[in-house]
Amino acid sequence: MTDEIPEIHSVAGSGVPIRGNDIDTDQIIPARFMKVVTFDGLGEFAFFDQRFDDEDNEKDHALNEPHYQDASVMVVNANFGCGSSREHAPQALMRWGIDAIIGESFAEIFAGNCLALGIPTVTADTETVEAIQAWVEENPDGEIHVDVKAGTVTYGDTTVEATVDSAQQKALTEGVWDTTALMKSNADAVAEKARSLPYVHE
Protein backbone atom coordinates (compact mmCIF):
# COMPACT_ATOMS: atom_id res chain seq x y z
CA MET A 1 0.00 0.00 0.00
CA THR A 2 2.86 2.44 0.80
CA ASP A 3 5.57 1.06 -1.49
CA GLU A 4 6.33 4.53 -2.84
CA ILE A 5 7.21 5.89 0.60
CA PRO A 6 10.44 4.67 2.21
CA GLU A 7 10.52 3.72 5.86
CA ILE A 8 13.04 5.85 7.74
CA HIS A 9 14.49 4.05 10.73
CA SER A 10 17.78 5.91 10.92
CA VAL A 11 19.84 8.63 9.26
CA ALA A 12 23.64 8.83 9.19
CA GLY A 13 26.08 11.41 7.89
CA SER A 14 28.53 14.10 8.87
CA GLY A 15 27.22 17.06 10.84
CA VAL A 16 27.05 20.83 10.62
CA PRO A 17 26.51 22.95 13.75
CA ILE A 18 24.19 25.95 13.48
CA ARG A 19 24.48 27.80 16.78
CA GLY A 20 21.90 30.19 18.22
CA ASN A 21 18.43 30.12 19.74
CA ASP A 22 15.22 31.30 18.05
CA ILE A 23 16.51 30.97 14.50
CA ASP A 24 13.37 31.69 12.51
CA THR A 25 12.23 30.62 9.08
CA ASP A 26 13.07 34.01 7.58
CA GLN A 27 16.71 33.43 8.52
CA ILE A 28 16.57 29.89 7.10
CA ILE A 29 15.12 31.12 3.78
CA PRO A 30 14.58 34.88 3.27
CA ALA A 31 11.16 35.82 1.90
CA ARG A 32 12.49 37.24 -1.37
CA PHE A 33 13.54 33.73 -2.43
CA MET A 34 10.04 32.34 -1.96
CA LYS A 35 8.69 33.64 -5.27
CA VAL A 36 9.70 30.49 -7.12
CA VAL A 37 7.07 28.30 -8.77
CA THR A 38 8.73 25.10 -7.52
CA PHE A 39 11.10 24.40 -4.64
CA ASP A 40 13.92 23.40 -7.00
CA GLY A 41 17.09 25.40 -6.43
CA LEU A 42 16.10 26.70 -3.00
CA GLY A 43 19.06 24.96 -1.37
CA GLU A 44 21.59 27.53 -2.53
CA PHE A 45 19.63 30.25 -0.73
CA ALA A 46 19.52 28.54 2.69
CA PHE A 47 20.63 31.01 5.39
CA PHE A 48 21.53 33.43 2.58
CA ASP A 49 21.48 36.63 4.65
CA GLN A 50 23.51 34.98 7.40
CA ARG A 51 26.05 33.74 4.85
CA PHE A 52 26.46 36.85 2.68
CA ASP A 53 26.47 40.62 3.13
CA ASP A 54 24.71 43.12 0.88
CA GLU A 55 27.57 42.92 -1.62
CA ASP A 56 27.50 39.11 -1.68
CA ASN A 57 30.72 38.80 0.29
CA GLU A 58 30.85 35.69 2.48
CA LYS A 59 30.23 36.08 6.21
CA ASP A 60 31.45 33.77 8.94
CA HIS A 61 28.84 30.98 8.80
CA ALA A 62 29.07 27.21 9.06
CA LEU A 63 27.40 26.63 5.70
CA ASN A 64 30.19 28.61 4.03
CA GLU A 65 32.89 26.36 5.49
CA PRO A 66 34.32 23.88 2.96
CA HIS A 67 34.46 21.05 5.50
CA TYR A 68 30.69 21.20 6.10
CA GLN A 69 29.61 21.15 2.44
CA ASP A 70 28.71 17.47 2.47
CA ALA A 71 27.05 17.48 5.89
CA SER A 72 23.61 15.88 6.12
CA VAL A 73 22.84 16.14 9.86
CA MET A 74 22.25 19.66 11.19
CA VAL A 75 22.74 20.29 14.92
CA VAL A 76 20.83 23.33 16.21
CA ASN A 77 19.81 24.90 19.51
CA ALA A 78 16.45 25.99 20.97
CA ASN A 79 13.23 26.96 19.17
CA PHE A 80 14.67 26.33 15.73
CA GLY A 81 12.31 27.11 12.84
CA CYS A 82 10.14 29.58 14.73
CA GLY A 83 8.35 32.49 13.05
CA SER A 84 6.18 32.21 9.97
CA SER A 85 5.04 28.76 8.90
CA ARG A 86 6.78 28.69 5.53
CA GLU A 87 7.34 25.22 4.15
CA HIS A 88 10.13 26.70 2.02
CA ALA A 89 12.41 26.56 5.08
CA PRO A 90 12.70 22.76 5.40
CA GLN A 91 12.53 22.51 1.61
CA ALA A 92 15.65 24.70 1.38
CA LEU A 93 17.46 22.65 4.02
CA MET A 94 16.53 19.39 2.30
CA ARG A 95 17.79 20.71 -1.02
CA TRP A 96 21.00 21.84 0.65
CA GLY A 97 21.44 18.19 1.63
CA ILE A 98 20.08 17.94 5.18
CA ASP A 99 18.49 14.57 6.03
CA ALA A 100 17.99 14.99 9.80
CA ILE A 101 18.09 17.75 12.40
CA ILE A 102 19.10 17.41 16.05
CA GLY A 103 18.13 20.27 18.34
CA GLU A 104 17.04 21.38 21.79
CA SER A 105 13.56 22.23 20.52
CA PHE A 106 11.71 23.01 17.30
CA ALA A 107 8.76 25.16 16.35
CA GLU A 108 5.82 22.79 15.97
CA ILE A 109 4.85 23.77 12.42
CA PHE A 110 8.47 23.63 11.26
CA ALA A 111 8.82 20.12 12.68
CA GLY A 112 5.59 19.12 10.93
CA ASN A 113 6.85 20.49 7.63
CA CYS A 114 10.09 18.56 8.09
CA LEU A 115 8.14 15.37 8.73
CA ALA A 116 6.25 15.85 5.47
CA LEU A 117 9.65 15.67 3.74
CA GLY A 118 10.88 12.67 5.72
CA ILE A 119 13.35 14.74 7.75
CA PRO A 120 13.49 13.61 11.42
CA THR A 121 13.68 16.41 14.01
CA VAL A 122 14.99 14.85 17.21
CA THR A 123 15.56 16.67 20.48
CA ALA A 124 17.96 16.45 23.40
CA ASP A 125 18.81 18.67 26.36
CA THR A 126 21.02 21.74 26.04
CA GLU A 127 24.15 20.10 27.42
CA THR A 128 23.83 17.13 25.06
CA VAL A 129 23.22 19.27 21.98
CA GLU A 130 26.13 21.58 22.77
CA ALA A 131 28.38 18.55 23.27
CA ILE A 132 27.38 17.24 19.83
CA GLN A 133 28.00 20.66 18.27
CA ALA A 134 31.44 20.83 19.85
CA TRP A 135 32.26 17.31 18.65
CA VAL A 136 31.17 18.18 15.11
CA GLU A 137 33.42 21.23 15.13
CA GLU A 138 36.34 19.04 16.16
CA ASN A 139 35.35 16.20 13.81
CA PRO A 140 33.77 17.75 10.70
CA ASP A 141 34.15 14.49 8.80
CA GLY A 142 32.89 12.34 11.67
CA GLU A 143 29.62 10.43 11.27
CA ILE A 144 26.52 11.08 13.35
CA HIS A 145 23.97 8.28 13.48
CA VAL A 146 20.39 9.23 14.32
CA ASP A 147 18.32 6.17 15.23
CA VAL A 148 14.71 7.24 14.87
CA LYS A 149 13.31 3.94 16.06
CA ALA A 150 15.52 3.63 19.17
CA GLY A 151 15.58 7.33 19.97
CA THR A 152 19.36 7.63 20.14
CA VAL A 153 22.14 9.70 18.60
CA THR A 154 25.60 8.21 18.21
CA TYR A 155 28.69 10.28 17.45
CA GLY A 156 32.22 8.98 17.82
CA ASP A 157 32.23 6.53 20.72
CA THR A 158 29.28 8.25 22.41
CA THR A 159 25.62 7.27 22.28
CA VAL A 160 23.04 9.55 23.90
CA GLU A 161 19.29 9.37 24.28
CA ALA A 162 17.19 11.67 22.12
CA THR A 163 13.47 12.32 22.00
CA VAL A 164 11.52 11.55 18.86
CA ASP A 165 7.89 12.65 18.87
CA SER A 166 5.82 9.46 18.96
CA ALA A 167 3.63 10.46 15.99
CA GLN A 168 6.71 11.42 13.97
CA GLN A 169 8.46 8.19 14.94
CA LYS A 170 5.46 6.11 13.84
CA ALA A 171 5.06 7.97 10.55
CA LEU A 172 8.75 7.71 9.65
CA THR A 173 9.36 4.11 10.65
CA GLU A 174 6.11 2.85 9.08
CA GLY A 175 6.58 4.81 5.86
CA VAL A 176 3.46 6.94 6.13
CA TRP A 177 5.11 10.36 6.45
CA ASP A 178 4.39 11.50 2.88
CA THR A 179 0.63 12.05 2.98
CA THR A 180 0.44 13.14 -0.66
CA ALA A 181 2.14 9.97 -1.89
CA LEU A 182 0.03 7.96 0.53
CA MET A 183 -3.18 9.34 -0.96
CA LYS A 184 -1.91 8.81 -4.52
CA SER A 185 -1.02 5.19 -3.80
CA ASN A 186 -4.51 4.68 -2.41
CA ALA A 187 -6.37 6.68 -5.05
CA ASP A 188 -8.93 3.95 -5.73
CA ALA A 189 -9.78 3.61 -2.03
CA VAL A 190 -10.07 7.40 -1.70
CA ALA A 191 -12.40 7.57 -4.70
CA GLU A 192 -14.51 4.70 -3.40
CA LYS A 193 -14.83 6.34 0.00
CA ALA A 194 -15.75 9.65 -1.63
CA ARG A 195 -18.53 7.97 -3.62
CA SER A 196 -20.00 6.59 -0.41
CA LEU A 197 -20.24 9.98 1.26
CA PRO A 198 -23.66 11.61 0.85
CA TYR A 199 -22.23 15.13 0.72
CA VAL A 200 -19.71 14.45 -2.09
CA HIS A 201 -21.07 14.74 -5.63
CA GLU A 202 -19.07 14.02 -8.78
C-alpha positions in Angstrom: 0.0 0.0 0.0 2.9 2.4 0.8 5.6 1.1 -1.5 6.3 4.5 -2.8 7.2 5.9 0.6 10.4 4.7 2.2 10.5 3.7 5.9 13.0 5.9 7.7 14.5 4.0 10.7 17.8 5.9 10.9 19.8 8.6 9.3 23.6 8.8 9.2 26.1 11.4 7.9 28.5 14.1 8.9 27.2 17.1 10.8 27.0 20.8 10.6 26.5 23.0 13.8 24.2 26.0 13.5 24.5 27.8 16.8 21.9 30.2 18.2 18.4 30.1 19.7 15.2 31.3 18.0 16.5 31.0 14.5 13.4 31.7 12.5 12.2 30.6 9.1 13.1 34.0 7.6 16.7 33.4 8.5 16.6 29.9 7.1 15.1 31.1 3.8 14.6 34.9 3.3 11.2 35.8 1.9 12.5 37.2 -1.4 13.5 33.7 -2.4 10.0 32.3 -2.0 8.7 33.6 -5.3 9.7 30.5 -7.1 7.1 28.3 -8.8 8.7 25.1 -7.5 11.1 24.4 -4.6 13.9 23.4 -7.0 17.1 25.4 -6.4 16.1 26.7 -3.0 19.1 25.0 -1.4 21.6 27.5 -2.5 19.6 30.3 -0.7 19.5 28.5 2.7 20.6 31.0 5.4 21.5 33.4 2.6 21.5 36.6 4.6 23.5 35.0 7.4 26.0 33.7 4.8 26.5 36.8 2.7 26.5 40.6 3.1 24.7 43.1 0.9 27.6 42.9 -1.6 27.5 39.1 -1.7 30.7 38.8 0.3 30.9 35.7 2.5 30.2 36.1 6.2 31.4 33.8 8.9 28.8 31.0 8.8 29.1 27.2 9.1 27.4 26.6 5.7 30.2 28.6 4.0 32.9 26.4 5.5 34.3 23.9 3.0 34.5 21.1 5.5 30.7 21.2 6.1 29.6 21.1 2.4 28.7 17.5 2.5 27.0 17.5 5.9 23.6 15.9 6.1 22.8 16.1 9.9 22.2 19.7 11.2 22.7 20.3 14.9 20.8 23.3 16.2 19.8 24.9 19.5 16.5 26.0 21.0 13.2 27.0 19.2 14.7 26.3 15.7 12.3 27.1 12.8 10.1 29.6 14.7 8.3 32.5 13.0 6.2 32.2 10.0 5.0 28.8 8.9 6.8 28.7 5.5 7.3 25.2 4.1 10.1 26.7 2.0 12.4 26.6 5.1 12.7 22.8 5.4 12.5 22.5 1.6 15.6 24.7 1.4 17.5 22.7 4.0 16.5 19.4 2.3 17.8 20.7 -1.0 21.0 21.8 0.7 21.4 18.2 1.6 20.1 17.9 5.2 18.5 14.6 6.0 18.0 15.0 9.8 18.1 17.8 12.4 19.1 17.4 16.1 18.1 20.3 18.3 17.0 21.4 21.8 13.6 22.2 20.5 11.7 23.0 17.3 8.8 25.2 16.4 5.8 22.8 16.0 4.9 23.8 12.4 8.5 23.6 11.3 8.8 20.1 12.7 5.6 19.1 10.9 6.9 20.5 7.6 10.1 18.6 8.1 8.1 15.4 8.7 6.3 15.8 5.5 9.6 15.7 3.7 10.9 12.7 5.7 13.4 14.7 7.8 13.5 13.6 11.4 13.7 16.4 14.0 15.0 14.8 17.2 15.6 16.7 20.5 18.0 16.4 23.4 18.8 18.7 26.4 21.0 21.7 26.0 24.2 20.1 27.4 23.8 17.1 25.1 23.2 19.3 22.0 26.1 21.6 22.8 28.4 18.6 23.3 27.4 17.2 19.8 28.0 20.7 18.3 31.4 20.8 19.9 32.3 17.3 18.6 31.2 18.2 15.1 33.4 21.2 15.1 36.3 19.0 16.2 35.4 16.2 13.8 33.8 17.7 10.7 34.2 14.5 8.8 32.9 12.3 11.7 29.6 10.4 11.3 26.5 11.1 13.3 24.0 8.3 13.5 20.4 9.2 14.3 18.3 6.2 15.2 14.7 7.2 14.9 13.3 3.9 16.1 15.5 3.6 19.2 15.6 7.3 20.0 19.4 7.6 20.1 22.1 9.7 18.6 25.6 8.2 18.2 28.7 10.3 17.5 32.2 9.0 17.8 32.2 6.5 20.7 29.3 8.2 22.4 25.6 7.3 22.3 23.0 9.6 23.9 19.3 9.4 24.3 17.2 11.7 22.1 13.5 12.3 22.0 11.5 11.6 18.9 7.9 12.6 18.9 5.8 9.5 19.0 3.6 10.5 16.0 6.7 11.4 14.0 8.5 8.2 14.9 5.5 6.1 13.8 5.1 8.0 10.5 8.7 7.7 9.6 9.4 4.1 10.6 6.1 2.8 9.1 6.6 4.8 5.9 3.5 6.9 6.1 5.1 10.4 6.4 4.4 11.5 2.9 0.6 12.1 3.0 0.4 13.1 -0.7 2.1 10.0 -1.9 0.0 8.0 0.5 -3.2 9.3 -1.0 -1.9 8.8 -4.5 -1.0 5.2 -3.8 -4.5 4.7 -2.4 -6.4 6.7 -5.1 -8.9 4.0 -5.7 -9.8 3.6 -2.0 -10.1 7.4 -1.7 -12.4 7.6 -4.7 -14.5 4.7 -3.4 -14.8 6.3 0.0 -15.7 9.6 -1.6 -18.5 8.0 -3.6 -20.0 6.6 -0.4 -20.2 10.0 1.3 -23.7 11.6 0.8 -22.2 15.1 0.7 -19.7 14.4 -2.1 -21.1 14.7 -5.6 -19.1 14.0 -8.8 
